[in-house]
């Protein structure tokens, strides 16, 4: 069969498959960021997105928040890493422009694992005693039903997190639609948990990634992938592990310009809006 399954589509088409109001799972800057699609979402004027950091968020979220595309954020952190705080996220939270649902890395992974397994919740212990528990009414503390009789043994129940859409960028896919992610297991997790998984890749590789022992363990089977687009450089400027490094000069420029709303708009004009395709 000489065609890609699932279908290869255009970046703008991928963005159109993310409806306004969707819960959208995104990778951190060190994983696989589909920034080409994020820019297309901004150009489309997406609204009301509910972002889920897996387990944290960076440039993708800051761009979407600054452009007015986001209603809420659930994440362990939102940061530009070595470049400092995420400026548009910080401004939006201070202004009450987005709902912030504080979480932790273990909670987010547990919620996604629950969705992956098809169960309504998973138990955790490490978060007990944190102030976060008081601010998350959707988390439940119960007594361990399997604990020793007569002794208190609290345990936290975390509800399943099933994103409407998982979006990420990877190094390669094959013609069967399998996607190689290497060591980035959080991408495997969100592909399993989400209702729809959209992926951009650097290239389409020859052969079957699942038939090669060197790549099979780090490959998401096509059954979990809804659509693929080839987008060389699609993770720029944050980089892609083993393919190209982060553009640190550009990230420093963004961190500086995005401190103000005017500077952020200037950045969008220069690096997002100028990319509008000709009719």
N, C-alpha and C positions, 0 to 999 in steps of 0.2 A: 504494500500500500504506500503510495508515494505522496502522502499528505500528512499534515500534523493533526493528531487527535489528542487533546482537545484543540479547537480551532485557533489558529494564529490570527490575530486581529490588529487593528491600529491602536496606538496609545490613546487617542481620543475616544475610540470605541470602548476601551477598557474603562476609562473614566466615566463614560455614560452608563456602564453597568453598576456603578456605585450610586444608588439613588439618594436624594436629599433625605436626611434623617436616619441614614443607615448607621449601625454600629460597625466601626471599621478598626480592625486589628492591624497595628503597624509595628514593624521591627525597630529596635534601637539603632542608632547611627553606626554601631560597630558590626551590625548584622547584614541585612539585605534590604536596602531602602529603595523603593520604586519612585524616585524623585521625578522622573519624567512623567509619571501618571499624576503625582501630586501637583505638578505645574499645570497639567491639563485640567485637573479638578478646579484649580483656582481660576483658570481661564473660563471654564464653564460657569463659574459662579455658584458652585456647590454650597448648600446651606444645611445647617442643623446636624452635621455629622457628630457622632458620639465616638470619640477616639478611645481605643484600648491599647495601652502600651504593653509590649510583650518582652520584658516586663516594664520597660521604661521607654520614654520618647525623647526625641531630639529635634533636629532641623525640620523634618517633615511636619511635625505637629506645630512648631513655631510658625512656619509658613502658612499653614492652613488656618491657624488661629488668627494670625495677623490679617489675613485676607477675609476674615468674617465667615469662614466656612464651618465653624465648630460650635456646637451647643454644649458639649460636656467632655470631660477628660477623666479617664480612670487609669491610673498609672502609679508605679512606684516612685517615679521621678520624671521631671521634664527639664532637660539640661542640654547645653551645648558642649558639655565635657570640659576640655581644657580651655575652651573659649569663654567659659563662664555661664551665668544663668541664661535661660532662654528668654529674651527680652519681651517678645510679644505675648508669650504665655504669662509672664509676670505682670505685665500691664493689664492683660485681660482679667486675671484673677483679682487684682486690686480694684478694678472697675466693676467687678461683678458681671462681666460680660460672658463668662463661661462657668458652668457648674463643675466644681472640682470634687472628684470622688477619690479621696486619698486611699492608697492601697500599699501593698508590699510585694516584693518579688515572689515569695512563696505563695501568697494568696492568689495572685494572678495565675501562676502556673497551676495551682490546685484547681481553680475554677475552670481553666481551659482543659485540664485533664479530666475533670468530671464530664464536660461536654464531649470530649473525645471518647469516653467510655460509655456515654449514654446514660449517666446517672445524674440525679438532681443536685448532688452536693458531694463534697469530700471533707473529711475531718482534718484539722490541723491543731498543733499545740503551741508552736513557737510564738504566735502572735498574742497569746493570752497575757493579760496584764498591761497591754498597750492601750494608750488613750484612743487609738484608732477604733477599737471595738465599740466604744461608746458613741462614735460618730458614724457608724455603719449599721443602721438598723436591719439591713438585709443579711448581716452575719449573725448567727445564733450560737449562744453558748449553752450546752446541755451537759448533764452528768453522763459520763461514759456508761452506756448500758451493759458493757462487758467488764466493768471495773469491779474491784473487790467490794463485796456487800458491806454497807454501813460506813464506807469511807467516801468522802467527796473526791471526785476525779473529773474535773471539768474538761471539756473539749469543745473546740470551735468548729462549727459547720460553715463551710464556704459554698455559696450557691454556684451552680454551673455557669460558666461564661461561654455563650455560644455567639460569636460575632456573626453579623449578617454577611460581612465580607472580610477576608484576609487578603492583604496586598503586600507583595514583596518583590525584590529583584534578586536574581540568582545568576550564576556564571553561565549555566547552559541547560538546555533541554534536548531531548532526542525526538525523533520523528514519530514516536509513539505517544509523546506528550508527557513522559517522565521528566522530572526536574531535579537536577543535582544541586544540593545545598551544602554538601560537605559536613563540617562539624556543627553547623548552626541548627541544632535540634529544635530550638524554639519555632523555627519556620515549619518543621514537620508537625509540631504540635498545633499550630494555628491552622494549618491545612486540614488536619484531622477534625478540628473543633468547629470550623466555620461552615456556614451554609454555602458560601461561594468563595472560591479561591482564585485570585487573579495574579498573574505572574509576568514580569518582564525578565528577559534573559539577554545576556551578551551575545549568545550564538546558539544555533541548532547544531548539535553534534551528530556525527555519523554513528551508526550502530545503536544498540539498546543498552542504556545505562544500567538497567536491572540485570542484565546478563553478564556484566563484567564485575568480578569480585572486587576490583579496586574501587568501583564507584557505587555498587549496589546499596551498601549500608547507609550512604549519605544521599540517597535518591528518594524523592517523593513519587509514588506511583501515580500515573495519569488519572486514575479513578478519583483522586482527591483534588484535581486541578480543573477549573472551569474554563479558563481561557489563558492563552499565552501570547505575548508580543515580543519580538526581537527588538531590543533597544540598546545598542552598544553605548556604553557610557551612561546607562540609565540610572546609576546610583550617584553620579556626580552631583554635588561636590564632596560627599562624605566618603567616597571610595568603596571598594569591594574587595574583601579578603582574597589574597592570592592573585588578583587581577590588576588592580591599580590602587594607588594610595589615595587617602583623602587629600583634597586641595586645601591645604592649611591656610594659604594666603587668602583664598576666597572666603573660607569660613571666618577668618579674622575680619575681613571686610564686612561680611554679613552681620557679625556680632556687633560691630561698631555702628553700622548704618541703622540697624533695626532697633537701636535704643530709643529712637524717636519715631513717632508715626509718620512724620514727613520723610525721614530717612528710609523707613521701610517701604513707603510708596515709591521712592526713587529706586530702591532695589528691585521692586516688582517691575517697574517700567524697563529697567535695564536687562533683567535676567528671566523674566516670566512673560510679560506682555509682549515683548519684542518677538517672542517665539510663536505668536499667533500665525497659523498657516494661511497662506493665500487662498482666497476663494477660487 
